[in-house]
Amino acid sequence: MDKRRQLASDTGLYTFEVFDVLLNYEISRVKRYPSPLTLMHIALATESMAPEFKKQALEAMTNLLNRTLRVSDVPTHYHEEFLVLLPATDEIGGRSVAERILGHYRTTQSLATGRLSPKRNAYLGITTQNGSNILSSQQLMAEAAVAMNEARLQKSYTYISFSDISATLPKP
């Protein structure tokens, strides 16, 4: 395991507790020194997969995140989903990362139990903030989750950005 993940779990991803600390740190930094901050929420389409393929899909996403993200990015396994904090990343950069992750993930096929695993898919939601005194980790996580759930509802084979759907959401 490389040094950038010293505080990580055995998967090479940060534990959620460490992720939460780093998320709050980045939000504090963005409030003081406005710069973009993107959060990505990833859920895998494993509902109809056999258990061995579900495990293989989770491992494939974990390996992909470890291989493709920058040292400054903060990935974590969150229940059966993933969160990725992308500091100093605007919406265009977040969209680029989302497209790259989806493309690589969908094309990864590996042998398990002597047969080819089913084609993989993931639902991605992203949100980007450019600094605000009212920004919170709860707000950022909620926006990314709403975007990811919209991708899941649409059975979308691409990502959804919160900015694409925010105008259509009911106001509180």
C-alpha positions as CSV (number, residue, x, y, z in Angstrom):
1,M,0.0,0.0,0.0
2,D,1.5,3.4,-0.9
3,K,2.0,6.2,1.5
4,R,-1.0,8.3,0.3
5,R,-3.3,5.8,1.8
6,Q,-1.6,5.3,5.2
7,L,-4.9,6.0,7.0
8,A,-6.8,3.7,4.7
9,S,-8.6,0.5,5.3
10,D,-7.3,-2.8,3.9
11,T,-8.9,-2.0,0.5
12,G,-6.6,0.9,-0.1
13,L,-9.5,3.3,0.2
14,Y,-10.0,5.7,3.1
15,T,-12.2,4.5,5.9
16,F,-15.4,6.6,6.1
17,E,-14.3,8.2,9.4
18,V,-11.1,9.5,7.7
19,F,-13.1,10.5,4.7
20,D,-15.5,12.5,6.9
21,V,-12.6,14.4,8.5
22,L,-11.0,15.2,5.2
23,L,-14.3,16.3,3.7
24,N,-14.9,18.7,6.6
25,Y,-11.4,20.0,6.3
26,E,-11.8,20.6,2.5
27,I,-15.1,22.4,3.1
28,S,-13.5,24.6,5.7
29,R,-10.6,25.4,3.3
30,V,-13.1,26.1,0.5
31,K,-15.0,28.5,2.7
32,R,-11.8,30.4,3.5
33,Y,-10.2,30.2,0.1
34,P,-12.9,29.8,-2.5
35,S,-12.1,27.1,-5.0
36,P,-14.1,24.3,-6.6
37,L,-14.8,21.1,-4.7
38,T,-16.6,18.1,-6.3
39,L,-18.1,15.1,-4.6
40,M,-18.9,11.9,-6.6
41,H,-21.4,9.2,-5.3
42,I,-21.1,5.9,-7.0
43,A,-23.5,2.9,-6.7
44,L,-23.0,-0.3,-8.6
45,A,-25.7,-2.0,-10.5
46,T,-25.5,-5.3,-8.6
47,E,-29.1,-6.0,-7.9
48,S,-29.4,-9.0,-10.2
49,M,-25.9,-10.3,-9.8
50,A,-24.9,-13.5,-8.2
51,P,-22.9,-13.0,-4.9
52,E,-19.5,-13.9,-6.4
53,F,-20.1,-11.4,-9.2
54,K,-21.2,-8.7,-6.8
55,K,-18.0,-9.2,-4.8
56,Q,-16.0,-9.1,-8.0
57,A,-17.8,-5.8,-9.0
58,L,-17.0,-4.1,-5.7
59,E,-13.4,-5.2,-6.0
60,A,-13.2,-4.0,-9.6
61,M,-14.4,-0.5,-8.6
62,T,-12.1,-0.4,-5.6
63,N,-9.1,-1.3,-7.8
64,L,-10.2,1.2,-10.5
65,L,-10.4,4.0,-8.0
66,N,-7.0,3.2,-6.5
67,R,-5.5,3.1,-10.0
68,T,-7.0,6.2,-11.6
69,L,-7.5,8.9,-9.0
70,R,-5.0,11.6,-8.2
71,V,-3.1,11.5,-4.9
72,S,-5.2,14.5,-3.6
73,D,-8.5,12.7,-4.3
74,V,-10.2,11.0,-1.4
75,P,-12.1,7.8,-2.2
76,T,-14.0,5.7,0.4
77,H,-16.3,2.7,0.5
78,Y,-19.6,3.8,2.0
79,H,-21.9,0.9,2.8
80,E,-22.2,-0.8,-0.6
81,E,-21.4,2.4,-2.5
82,F,-18.4,4.7,-3.0
83,L,-17.8,8.4,-2.4
84,V,-15.0,10.3,-4.0
85,L,-14.0,13.8,-2.9
86,L,-12.2,15.7,-5.7
87,P,-10.5,18.8,-4.2
88,A,-9.8,21.7,-6.5
89,T,-11.9,20.1,-9.2
90,D,-14.6,22.1,-11.0
91,E,-17.7,20.7,-12.6
92,I,-16.0,20.1,-16.0
93,G,-13.2,18.2,-14.2
94,G,-15.7,16.2,-12.2
95,R,-17.6,15.3,-15.3
96,S,-14.3,14.1,-16.9
97,V,-13.5,11.9,-14.0
98,A,-17.0,10.5,-14.0
99,E,-16.8,9.6,-17.7
100,R,-13.4,8.0,-17.3
101,I,-14.5,5.9,-14.3
102,L,-17.6,4.7,-16.0
103,G,-15.8,3.9,-19.2
104,H,-13.1,1.9,-17.5
105,Y,-15.5,0.2,-15.1
106,R,-18.0,-0.9,-17.8
107,T,-15.2,-2.4,-19.9
108,T,-13.6,-4.4,-17.1
109,Q,-14.4,-8.0,-17.5
110,S,-12.6,-10.7,-15.6
111,L,-12.9,-14.4,-15.2
112,A,-14.5,-15.8,-12.1
113,T,-15.4,-19.4,-11.5
114,G,-14.5,-20.2,-15.1
115,R,-16.9,-17.9,-16.8
116,L,-17.0,-14.3,-17.9
117,S,-18.6,-11.9,-15.4
118,P,-21.7,-10.0,-16.5
119,K,-21.2,-6.6,-18.1
120,R,-20.8,-4.1,-15.3
121,N,-22.5,-0.8,-14.8
122,A,-22.6,1.9,-12.1
123,Y,-24.8,4.9,-11.3
124,L,-22.8,8.1,-10.7
125,G,-23.9,11.3,-9.2
126,I,-21.7,14.4,-8.9
127,T,-22.1,17.8,-7.3
128,T,-19.7,20.7,-7.4
129,Q,-19.5,23.7,-5.1
130,N,-17.3,26.8,-5.5
131,G,-17.2,27.9,-1.9
132,S,-19.8,29.4,0.3
133,N,-20.1,30.2,3.9
134,I,-23.2,28.0,4.2
135,L,-21.7,24.9,2.5
136,S,-21.8,21.8,4.7
137,S,-20.7,18.2,4.3
138,Q,-24.4,17.1,4.7
139,Q,-25.4,19.4,1.8
140,L,-22.7,18.1,-0.4
141,M,-23.4,14.5,0.3
142,A,-27.1,15.0,-0.1
143,E,-26.7,16.6,-3.5
144,A,-24.4,13.9,-4.7
145,A,-26.8,11.2,-3.5
146,V,-29.8,12.9,-5.2
147,A,-27.9,13.0,-8.5
148,M,-26.8,9.3,-8.1
149,N,-30.4,8.2,-7.3
150,E,-31.6,10.1,-10.3
151,A,-29.1,8.1,-12.4
152,R,-30.4,4.9,-10.8
153,L,-34.1,5.9,-11.4
154,Q,-33.4,6.6,-15.1
155,K,-31.4,3.4,-15.4
156,S,-28.8,5.8,-16.8
157,Y,-25.6,4.4,-18.2
158,T,-23.9,7.7,-17.6
159,Y,-23.5,10.1,-14.7
160,I,-25.9,12.8,-13.5
161,S,-24.7,16.1,-12.2
162,F,-26.7,17.8,-9.5
163,S,-26.6,21.0,-11.5
164,D,-28.4,19.2,-14.4
165,I,-31.4,18.4,-12.2
166,S,-31.5,21.0,-9.5
167,A,-33.9,23.3,-11.3
168,T,-36.5,20.4,-11.6
169,L,-36.4,19.5,-7.9
170,P,-39.1,20.8,-5.6
171,K,-38.1,23.7,-3.4
172,P,-38.3,23.2,0.4
